[in-house]
Amino acid sequence: MRQQTETVSFRLTSEVLKLIDRERSPFGLSRGEWVRGLVVNHLQNNPVDKLAEELVEMRQVIHGQTIDVHSLHDSIRRLAYVLMTQAEPLSPSEAKEGVQKLFQTTQP
């Protein structure tokens, strides 16, 4: 049995629509299908939970006084990447480039 759905609508700037079009076009999806997929994916794979796990892990490392600087650096880079793709609506490639510039490294 098909679930009942409701319409959600909102306005976006031309720049954001261009980003959506660039990302969706290789898949042959409409704007609505692409945005719906992003929303559902975001809600089902809540990055806040991932961020909380990262913070707990970092706290445990610090409390254990066994700070592995490289591991901590990698965790911070991953956290920055997630924040850039979720809070700053950047594409994964733009976020990767931002993290690289921020940390002056070649790794994501």
Beta strands, then each sheet from edge to edge (+ up, - down):
end
